[in-house]
């Protein structure tokens, strides 16, 4: 049986929680997934598919978090511009 580093399931759980519950956990899953894959490469083993899936979920979660922050800022900017315009008329 091939020896693999520990933490593959944790990466998946964090990635899933990052996507479904708290997007900050997605960043942690992405970082831990990168570390896990690097350890697998050092050991010369294939990473667990759960860890790879968790890393991908972490990446998706992080992208969604960035998009939500950007769109939130745009919406606030629109509200401010509309409020200023309405105040001047």
Secondary structure, DSSP 4 states (H G I P E B T S, - for coil): -----S-HHHHHHHHHHHHHT-THHHHHHHHHHHHHHHHHHHHT-PPPHHHHHHHHHHHHHHHHHHHHHHHHHHHHHHHHHHHHHHHH-
